[in-house]
């Protein structure tokens, strides 16, 4: 192993040397779940390593406090000693970290550029094009932005953001070479150097497919902007993509990817200036309208927000709302009374309906997912029992 490292033969040879030293079959995987090297006796042996079959051990590779990958090992004999195994994993981890250094520098540069561009800290057309060119992206004719929001519904390791970023970046570059990607504020931003609507939608579809196929245990919401013909307008494209992703978040269920284009967001588009220029005012409006309903639903596992949304979608028809929710009309009326008590807004008045409807839109634009309570409540008094009491 020392000879392989000193000779600069690369990770595959280092892992093969480790397999001989440990008398084991090995698979080396980086923190984004990409296979870096394999040393197995056969294709079947490799498949068993990848499936975590019986007898397969998984060892985390660390450099300092940072996880750089994992080594999957299947002993061929009695198994290596703890001392030899520790030496091998330490050497492999160090080699992975050394080889990843240029990638980390590129990741940091991409992140810094995207933050400056979308935060309007770099606004000169020449500067934008020059900085993008240094990173391998041609933005001279403009581009578009895709935003991915991920929420895990199954236990996830601490490096799940890196896996989401790697999958999105991989798919983006396959469809639009030169694409740049970074994690920003808990979501992934992808800048596409494409100026055709059809190409933009095709790449967005490819990102959605890759996320669905390679990253499991999550719900995804993906939003994309319109094409910005001038690179100076890319900050606007970033806001468009974020708004679309936030609106799509409410429709993301299971492991499917909810995807929405900015031009398909309807009336939500009217709130884009508020989101990009004065988000605090949008937050205040949300707080004054439906935030109390969200808090109540979250505390008591009720369905006030969903009932309100359905009631407005049903044009204020109680019977139609009850039918859509598979519940009784009296339950719907009770919930709407609770809406009035908590928000101070009456759905029976035009002004109340308008404010509550805008409050729901503000909630989506801000990317706030409404809690979902149980499908049914026990009579009109449902929702009055706290979660802790229900569990007793």
HELIX and SHEET records of a PDB file:
HELIX    1   1 UNK A    2  UNK A    6  1                                   5    
HELIX    2   2 UNK A   11  UNK A   22  1                                  12    
HELIX    3   3 UNK A   43  UNK A   50  1                                   8    
HELIX    4   4 UNK A   82  UNK A  118  1                                  37    
HELIX    5   5 UNK A  125  UNK A  134  1                                  10    
HELIX    6   6 UNK A  160  UNK A  175  1                                  16    
HELIX    7   7 UNK A  197  UNK A  214  1                                  18    
HELIX    8   8 UNK A  231  UNK A  233  5                                   3    
HELIX    9   9 UNK A  234  UNK A  249  1                                  16    
HELIX   10  10 UNK A  262  UNK A  264  5                                   3    
HELIX   11  11 UNK A  266  UNK A  271  5                                   6    
HELIX   12  12 UNK A  272  UNK A  277  1                                   6    
HELIX   13  13 UNK A  279  UNK A  289  1                                  11    
HELIX   14  14 UNK A  291  UNK A  300  1                                  10    
HELIX   15  15 UNK A  304  UNK A  313  1                                  10    
HELIX   16  16 UNK A  318  UNK A  325  1                                   8    
HELIX   17  17 UNK A  329  UNK A  343  1                                  15    
HELIX   18  18 UNK A  350  UNK A  365  1                                  16    
HELIX   19  19 UNK A  387  UNK A  390  1                                   4    
SHEET    1   A 4 UNK A  35  UNK A  39  0                                        
SHEET    2   A 4 UNK A  24  UNK A  30 -1                                        
SHEET    3   A 4 UNK A  66  UNK A  75 -1                                        
SHEET    4   A 4 UNK A  57  UNK A  63 -1                                        
SHEET    1   B 5 UNK A 180  UNK A 184  0                                        
SHEET    2   B 5 UNK A 187  UNK A 192 -1                                        
SHEET    3   B 5 UNK A 144  UNK A 152 -1                                        
SHEET    4   B 5 UNK A 218  UNK A 224 -1                                        
SHEET    5   B 5 UNK A 257  UNK A 261  1                                        
END                                                                             
